[in-house]
Amino acid sequence: MKTLIINGLVVTEQGEQPVDLLIDNGKIAALLTRGALRPAVDDVIDASGLIVVPGAIDVHTHFTGSHDFPEQELREGTRGAAAHGVTTIVEMPHSLPPATTLDRFVAKRSWLERNCSVDFAMWAGLDGNNVDQLAALDKEGAIAFKAFLCSGAPNGEATDEKGLPRLDDDGLLRAMRELATFDGLIGVHAENHDILIGAGSELRQAGRKDTRAHALAGPEIAEIEAVGRVLAIARETGARCHIVHVSSARAAETIIAARAEVRATFETCPHYLILDEDDLVRIGPNARCGPPIRPRPVVDALWQVLERGGIDMIASDHCPYTPEQKLAGLESIWDAGMGLTGVETLSPMFFSEAHSKRGMPLREFARMTASGPAHAFGLWGRKGAIALGFDADLVFYDANIEWRVEGAKFQGLGKWSAFEGMTCQGKVVRTLIRGVTVYNDDRMQVEPGFGEFVTRQA
């Protein structure tokens, strides 16, 4: 099947180009000078007035860990991903049971194969007891390995059966030594466990149940210290490391400064760039996440790092808790589910805030949503760019459409948003995955199970 896309503004690594795209068997086959002799094709898509960007790769999703209906969430939630410009997800290991062994990983993969409407890769989990399984998990297709340096439980255990325990420093060192033997990637939730437990215990003992108490229970220094520790062990072992959901500009600067000696990447999330601590207090339980949303000066400093190109990628940390799980925090913030919905707002909210409002070049938007994740997670060569031989994962934006975020319209069970009511400038109107239109005219065009499993490229 050959498809020709004409008249769009196409965003490549070189920048914005008024070219036509030829797709053959799901791959980008040619970038053609506009108006050149058209090849014989089966279909022509007219993208007049639209921006065509590579599909977003969301490297941080929790579809299977937030509640007890993981397959329904995958069926419905990944439809929402496709409708909002995410063409590949990288699913975290949280599930019942978590993907920490080969058998569990393979079983979980079957859930995704049956239910995903977008392409998917998978994390495996680190629990301190599975170092001997890591090489086998890598061979089976685990794209990265997730570690938590903290836990909500004082003793460091996982807070539920779907989650992972805290990995202590000895476990972290042993895991990174092993990962270095096959160039595996560790992804770390980097917050100092003892600082979080101490701060949270003090606030609870004082009777604090308000939303700002949640912010005080996750001080910035906990993130800064833990990031430094990960980098020290990465320097010692030579292992590749990725720091997830960085909320602190000081932590970000620490990572950037270490790159001369350490192979380190990091992500931030739209909520750390758009919302601040006063928004957290205003919004309430629907804005509870970890690390917490920071004060405005921290947010502004993080933008400064981003605007000079220091941040590798944007990710959602999508946690589709049910509305009831979040509303449990109305009486006490400690009872709200810890995490935000985000896969449907990741790409368009970042497009609106970074490009439409702040003038970020579209090439940079594509780097942070597509090529940055693809390079860091080993998908480059197949995913991450509009380039010859790459999968034709394409997203069409109409930059002139303004719309409002309404959580009730989200797919999946997490029908709520910390961005509720906010205006978004720029809307996804069409999405292609491997050359197939999966979303168009406000409707999904494929069934669950369309998504393919992807892993590191040779």
Buried (B, 14 or more C-beta within 10 A) or exposed (E): EBBBBBBBBBBBBEEBBEBBBBBBEBBBBBBBEEEEEEEEBEEEBEBEEBBBBBBBBBBBBBBBBBBEBBBBBBBBBBBBBBBBBBBBBBBBBBBBBBBBBBEBBEEBBEBBBEBBBBBBBBBBBBBBEBBEBBBBBBEBBBBBBBBBBBBBBEEBEBEEEBBBBBBEEEBBBBBBBBBBEEEBBBBBBBBBBEBBBBBBEEBBEEEBBBBBBBBBBBBBBBBBBBBBBBBBBBBEBBBBBBBBBBBBBBBBBBBBEBEEEBBBBBBBBBBBBBBBBEBBBEBBBBBBBBBBBBBEEBBEBBBEBBBEEBBBBBBBBBBBBBBEBBBBBEEBBBBBBBBBBBBBBBBBBBBBBBBBEEEBEBBBBBBBBBBBBBBBBBBBBBBBBBBEEBBBBBBBBBBEEEEEBEBEEBBBBBBBBBBBEBEBBBBBBBBBBBBBBBBBEEEBBBEBBBBBBBBBEE
